[in-house]
């Protein structure tokens, strides 16, 4: 009993995270109607395809866009959600919008049971084709269980959402547990409980897994940077697994693995092994380099497998995008690159802040402004309460997250914009959630100041602030829907 209590105390933050995130994700799964998540329709089609044992989308008849065949009843329910969430007056206050206006129709469509004989719909999944099948496995498992149980569409979609959310909650709790001995755990805690992070875990999307595995990797590298002892074999294997999982999710973020090269080499060897080596620091650096190379190779494999996604998305949206011609233009006009970055940040920077903290669904329900500020303040407080990273590690974290952020902007510029456009469109703040922990930790490492706070006070403050923001988000959603 005593050992069990000690174990709970050691990992108390992780257990609290699992409880709060589990409740919040479950409530959002129940409250947010099917089809209201960002790009949910194409993600659902991908997940269903994976549930049938098909890992990648096929090329459609036009020879450019990518597709997945899904049952007509499932597509009809998703389409109803898309139509309703996009058909509201977005400038009207919550008490006038009545967003969920087709509740009866949704209930009727959700009660339909999918049969093997049902006709399928060829659905365009081009904008969900940049990821491998890995992020869709949780939702696919939920859909498969629904099929085995002969469940109706509504129940099947709920199972898909719950399994998707469960994996995020588990990954987030693991990330917090990895940093259990360190104050930096509270930064992972509050980023994992940002309303936008939780919202993404409550519908079918590749972003929920991506957010979770990125938290695990950032926590593992931070642990390696802060811990004075050599890493155990389990810690090294977990760090590598998280890096590989991140590469399988979104290769754009793998530049973060370069932070491993900034970790002292002796910490990258199992305890007891370093003492038996002549040059443990060199061997440790070689281990880090091998991990970076392995993750990079997996990222290249994923990029090759999903390489036609850029052309497919460009063909879907028909904005004149041509990635090859765009790259050639930028090579001939290199000064246009910083101009595009500056103009993109100038125009969309403020909306990224809203989207990073709480921009819920197609119908653009924004988190109420005071709570946006509360989320930002909470993240900043947690960053300066965390241990200060060594300058070199902090700089690599900061540079890696900035480069990865620019890579996100660049990828969308190649995908959505005509050659020579002045700025990138399609970039949303939620894409930067996987980069938030290393970014703020890196920034905080450059400032010679820390937040003085007792551990027991921190254990009350950060869960309370995160809980208030989540509660405000739930109240906001209910006010728009009911």
N, C-alpha and C positions, 0 to 999 in steps of 0.2 A: 504493500500500500504506500509506504514511504517513497519507494523508488518510482512508483507511478505518479505520485504527486510531484516529485522532483522533475520527472520528464515533462509533465504538463507545464510546470513553471518555466522550464527552459525553453519550451516551444510555445509559450502562451500566445505570443503575437501571431504565430501561424494558425493556431486553433481559432483565435478571434477572427482572423482574416477569413478562414474557411467558413465560419458561422455567418459573419456579416455578408460576405460575397455570396454564399449559398442562398441565404434568404433573399438578398436583393435580386440576384439573377432569377430565382424562381418566381418572384413577384413580377418582374419585368416580363418573363416568359408568359405569365398568365394574363397580364394587362395589355401588352402590346399585341395588336391583332396580327394574324398571319399576313405576310406580304408588305408590311410597313417598314421593314429594315432596308437600309441602303443597299441597292443592288441585290436584294434578297432573291429575286426571281431567278437570276442566272446562277446564284450560289446554290439554290435549292435544286436546280436542274443538274448542276455538277455533282452535288451530293447524292442525288438519286442515281445518277449514272455510276458513281463509285459503288453505291450499294448493290448494284447489279454486276459488279466485278469488272467494270470498264474504267480504267484509270485516267484516260485522257479523252477530251472531246474529239469528235470527228470533223473533217472538213465538209462543209455543207455544199449544196449544189452550185452555189455561185463561185466555188473554188477559192474563196478568201475567208469568209467568216467561219466560225467554229460552232458546232451545235451539240446538243444532247437530246435524246428522245425521252420524254417524260409522259406519264399518264395524263389524259385530258382532264380528269377531275382535279388533279393536283395543280395543273396549270391554271385551271379556271379559278380556284381559290386564291392562288397567288395574284392572278390578274385582277381579281376583285379588290384585293388589298392595295395593289398599285394604283388602280383607278381612283379609289376613294381618297387615299392619302395625298394624291396629287391634284385632287379636284376641289380643294378648299381655298377659301380666301386667306392667304397667309398673313395678311396685314390686319385681320380682325382679331379682337381680344378673345381669350379662351372661352368666355361664357357665351360668345356669339357664333363660334365656328361650328360646333357640333360635328367634329371630324368623322366620327364613326357613324355615318348616316345610313349605312347599308348593313346594319347588324343582322337583320333577319335573313338577308341574302347570304351573308357569310356563314351563318349557322346552318342554312340549308345546304350550301356547298360543302361545308365541313363534315356533314353527316353522311356524305356519299362514301361508300366503301369501294376501294380500288380493286378491280378484278383483273386477272391476267388477260382477259379478253378485251379490256378497255382499249380504245384507240389511243395512240400516242401522238404527242405534238413535237414537231422538230423545233426546238427552242434555241435561239441564238445565245450562246454563253461566252461570246468573245471577251467581254469585259471581266469574266471570272476565269480566264484561261491562263493567267500569268503565274498561277501557283500550281504545284504538283497536286497529286491526289491526297497527300498526307493531311493537310488541314481539313479535308472533308470527311475523313474517316469517322470522327465521333458522330456527326449528323447521319452519316451513312449507316452506322450501326443502329441508331435509333429508328431510321426508316426500315431497316431490315427486320427489326423486332416487330414494328408495326405490321409489316407484311405477313410475318409468321403468325401474329395474333389475329390476322384478318380484320385489322382495325380500320375505322373510317379515316378520311383524309385529315380531319382536324386532330384526331388523336395521334396519327402518324407524325404530323408536323410538330405537335407538342413533344413527342418523344425525341424527335430530331433536335429540337431546340434545347431540351433538357440535357441530352447527352453532350451536345456541343458546349453548353454552359458548364456542365460538370467537369469536363476536361480543363476548361479555363480555371475554374475554382481550384482544382487539384494542382495545376501548374503554378498558380499564384501562391498557394499555401506552401508549396515546395520552395519557391523562391524566397519567401519570408523565412522559412525554417533554415535555409542555407546560411542566412545571415543572423541566426539566433544569438550568437555571442556579441553581436555588434549593433551599435545604434543605427547603422545604415539600413537595418531591417525596416524601419519606419518609413523610409522613402519608398521602398518597394511596396510596402503596405498601402500607402496613400495613392500611389500611381495605379496600383491594381484595383483600387476602389474609386477611381474617378468615375463620375456618372457615365461619361462616354465609354469608358472601358467596360463597365458593367453592362451598359446597353448593348454593346457589340457582342457580348457573350450571351445575350438573350434572344438572338435570332440566328438563322443559319447563314454563316459567313465564314470565309477563311481568316478574317481578321481576329476572331476570338482566339484561335489557336496561336496565331502569330504573336499577338500581344502576350499571351501566357508564356510561350517558349522564349521570347525575348526577355521577359522578366527573369526567368530562370538563368539564362546565360549571363545577363548583367549582374545578377546576384552572385553567380559562381565566380566570375572574374573579380568582382569587388571583394569577395571572400579571400581569393588568392592574393589580392593586393594588400589586404589588411592583416591577414593572419601571419604571425611571426613564425609559425611552425611549418615544416614541410607538408605538402598536401598528401592526403591519403590516396590510395589507388581508387577508392570509390569516388572521391572528389574529382580526381582527374578524369575518370570515365564519365562522370556526370556532366562535367564541363564540355567534354568533347561531344557527348550525346546531344546536349543543348545546342551547341554550335551546328551540328549536323541537322538537327531538327529545324533550326532557324533557316539554314540553307534550303531545306526542302520546302519551307513555307514561302519565303520571299527572299530570293538571292540578293536583292538590293541591299539588304541589311547586313550582309556577311562581312562588310568592311570592319565591323565592330570586333571581329575575331583578332584583328591586328593588335588589340590591347593585350593579348597574351604575351606578345613579344616584349612588353614593358614590365612584366612580372619578373622579379629576381629568379634566376634559374634554379637556385637551390630549393625554392618553394614548389617547384614543379616536379619534384622527385618524391616517391613514397618515403615516409619516415623510415630511417634505418638504412636506406639504400645510399643516401648522399654520403654518409660517413665512410662507406666502403669504396668510394670512387676517388680517383685522382683529381679530376676537374669537374666537380658536380655542377658548378655554375654553367659551364659550357654544355654539359649534357642536358641540363634543364632547358637551356635555350634551344637546343636541338629538338627536344620534346615539344616545346612551344611551336617551333617552326614546322614540325611534322603535323601538328594539330591544325595549324593555319592552312597548310597545303591540302590536307585531307578535306577540310571544310570547303576550301576553294574548289577542289575537284568536284565535290558533290554539287556545289552551286553552279558550276559550269555544265554539269550533266542536266540539271534542272532547267537551266537557261536554254540548252539545246533542245530539250524535250518540249519546252513551251515557247520556243523562239518565234513561232508564227503568230503569237498572240498580238504583237504590235500591229502587224499587217491586218489581222482580223478586226481589231478594235477600230483601226482607221477606216476600214471598209464599212463597219457598222454605223459609225457616226458621220461619215461623209463630210468631213470638214477640210478636206484637201490635204490631209496629213500623208507624208511619204517619208518614212524614217531614213531610208537611204539617201534621198535627196536632201533631207534636213541635215544629216551628218556632214555631207559634202559641202553644204552651204556654210555650216559653222566652221569647218576646217579652213575654208577660204576667208571667213570673216570671224576670226577668233575673238575680237573685241565685242562681238554681239553676245557672247556667252554671259559675261558679267552684267550686261545691259538687261538681258532677259531675266536673270536672277533678281536684280534690283527691282525691276518693274513688277515682277511677280510678287515679291515680298511687299512692295509698296501698296499694291492693289488688294491683295488677299490676306495680308498678315493679320489684320484684326479678326477677320472671319476664321482664320486658323485657330486663334485663341478660343473662340466660341466652340468650334468643332472639336478641339482638343479636350475641352472640359465637358461639354454637353450640347450637342446638336442632334436631336433625336429623330431620325427617319426622314423620309422624303418630304413629309409635310412641314419640315423646318420648324419643329418645336424647339426653341432655344431655351437653354437654362436661364433662369431669371438672373439678371446682372449681378446683384449682390453675391449670389452663390458662385458665379463665375470667378469673381474676385476671391471668394473664400477658398475655392479650389486652388487657385494660383498661390495664394498666401500659404496654404497648407503644404503644398509641394516645396515652396521655398524654405519654410521653417524646417521641414524634414531634412532637406538637403544640408542646411547649416547646423542641424543637430547631429547629423551623421559624422563619423570620423573623417578627418581630412585625408584624402589620398595623397600619396607621394606625387610631387609635381609632375614627374615624367608620366606616371600612369594617368593622372588627371588630364594632362595635355593630350595624350593619345585618346582617352575617352572622349574629350571634347572635340578633337579633330575628326575622329572616326564618326561621331554622331552628326557633325556638320557635313562631312563628305557624303554620308549616307542620305542625309536630308536633301542635299543638292542632287544626289543620284535619283531620288524620288521625283524631284522636280524635272530633272532631265528626261527621265523615262516617260513621264506624262507629256512633256513637251514634244518628244518624238512621236508620241502616240496620237495626240489630239490636235496638234497645231499644224497649220500649213507652213510651208517653207518660209523662213524669215519673219514669222510672227513676232511681235514685240514682247510678248509675255506668254507664260505657260498657263493654260486653263485646265481645270479638272483636279487640281491639287487641293486636298482637304486636310484639315488639322489632324484628323484621326489617323492619318498615315504616319504621323510622327510620334504616336504613343510608344511604339517599340524603342524609340531613341531617347525618350524623355529621361529615364534614369541615368544613363551614362552622360547625357548632356548636362543636366543640372549638377551631378556629382563632379564632372569636369570643371564646370564654372566655379563651383564652391571651393574646389581645390586651389584656385588662384587667389582666393580672398582670405587673408590671415585673420579670420574672425569665426567664432562658433557660437551657437545658441546654447546658453547655460540652462539646463533643465534637468531636474531629477528624473531618474528612470521611471518611478511610479507615476510622476506627473505626465511624462510622455505617454505612458501606457493608458492614460485617461484622455489626454488631449487629442492625439491623432485619430483614434477610433471615433471620438466624439465629433470632430470636425468632418471626417469622412461620412459618418452616419447622418449628420445634418444635411450635407449636400445631397446624399442619396435620397433622403426623405423628401427634400424639396423637389427633387426630380420626379419622384412618384406622385406627389401632390399635383405637380405641373401636368403630368401625363393624364391623370384622372380628370383634371379640370378641362382638358381639351377633348377627352373622349366621352365623358359621361355627363 
